[in-house]
Amino acid sequence: MTEVTAAPTSAALTPHQIWVRVRGLLLALLVLVAAGIALATVRSGDQHGRLDPRSADRYGSRAVAELLKERGVSIHVVTTLDDATARLGPDTTLLVASPNLLVPRQQRELRAATDSSAGRTVLLAAGPPSVRTLVPGVTAEPAGPVAPRAPECSLPAARSAGDVETGGFRYASYGLDTVACFPSGGLPTVLLVEQGRGDTVLLGSPDLLHNSSLVNQGNASLAVQLLGSRPHLVWYLPSLTDSSAAGEDGATDGNGNGTPDDRSFADLIPPGWSWGTLQLALAAVLAAIWRARRLGPLVTERLPVAVRASESTEGRARLYRKANARDRAADSLRSATRARVAPLIGVSLRDAHSPSILVPAVSARLSSTDDSVQTLLFGPAPSDDAALVQLADQLDTLESEVRTS
């Protein structure tokens, strides 16, 4: 005798079905990773950050660095204060890209080193806190827009450059030997301060050193003359990982506003990460909407297993019993009886659950009182399990009498 093997009753997905569902997602993820690696490989040599002389992007400064090299100026890029001060000398120009990132202790050390070097120091967009320490006697006023401005000063580099795109911080000096150029609102945006054998140049905005702005107006001429006055240029890019800043309180942000103690965790997150998080959240919402939308009307599907009607009835009965839902069980029994009895006495299914139509018809067929039929078919819920069983027997008897009458 051949043994018949029953079909598996598990609804779990097979490995093939899982592969079919996830292969598209895995392919998209692989393409994304490959594109990211390729893009990083292609552009890794061109991007180093803002005002970096090795960076060729629009906010980098490779263009001015190349011009300086053509004039014979050697450029040394450093990211720590120790490296920057070690290279200072009378034949050196020190460019500090972000002086506002320096903590007060670093600013004091830098000032002491530059005072004794007799070289030139160029500070880019130095705000009130850093100016107060690095160039005593000079104050920084609120930043203004960057726009083409005339030199209006006697500085040879400024006069030969002509109109230059300057702006940002404006500076006022008291009791110092200075040359004020490119005024905005009555205050200079470029200030040269003579300090013994050396000097300090304050640029209110670093925009003229960007690759994208160097070709505008006289930006290139002024940049080359200010940075190329000495044969050596130390390009100092302050870094948050500099060990000389460890344990120091009172550091300011990029605009000279606030200290680390004043900043929250959200303030320390770069703007790019915030926008990226917002985009990911939006993508997740759109994906949820896409997955949750209705694709059309409901359709019947073949169940993974065949369930007998008696099993479904028994299962529902057990649920009713576990929840003590005698009211729901009674309503289900009465509704099914009404639906079966109505066609036998000429009442439509639409009126099978209307007491005013069904009760008189049943009473007339069985010669019973309306009250007894009303109580049986539309009465209250049973008070206990015994009453529910009795109701089921009475409904069964009623249906049998209707069929035989």
PESUL-V738069 format. One line per field, one symbol per residue. ss: DSSP state (h for helix, s for strand, l for the rest). phi: phi as a letter, one per 20 degrees, with the letter a starting at -180 (. if undefined). Layout:
# PESUL-V738069
ss = ???
phi = ???
This chain:
# PESUL-V738069
ss = llllllllllllllhhhhhhhhhhhhhhhhhhhhhhhhhhhhhllllllllllllllllllhhhhhhhhhlllsssssllhhhhhhlllllsssssllhhhllhhhhhhhhhhhhllllssssslllhhhhhhhlllssssssssssssllllllhhhhhhllssssssssssllllsssssssllsssssssssllsssssslllhhhlllllllllhhhhhhhhhllllsssssllllllhhhllllllllllllllhhhlllhhhllhhhhhhhhhhhhhhhhhhhhhhllllllllllllllllhhhhhhhhhhhhhhlllhhhhhhhhhhhhhhhhhhhhlllhhhlllhhhhhhhhhhhhlllhhhhhhhhhllllllhhhhhhhhhhhhhhhhhhhhl
phi = .eeeefffefeffegffffffdffffffffffffffffffffdfeddcpflefeedffeecfffffffffeneedcecccffffffefafdcddddfcffeffgfffffffffffeemddcddelfegfffgefcgndddegfcfebfceflbefgfffffmfcfcrmfdccccmdeccdclfcmncfeccddfcmedbcdddfbegfefgfdfeeldgfffffffedfcfccdeedgcfefffefmeenfdefdmdncgfeeefffeeggffffffffffffffffffffeffeqffcecfffcedfffffffffffffffeleffffffffffffffefgffdndfffdfddgfdffgfffffdldffffffffecffffebfffffffffffffffffffee
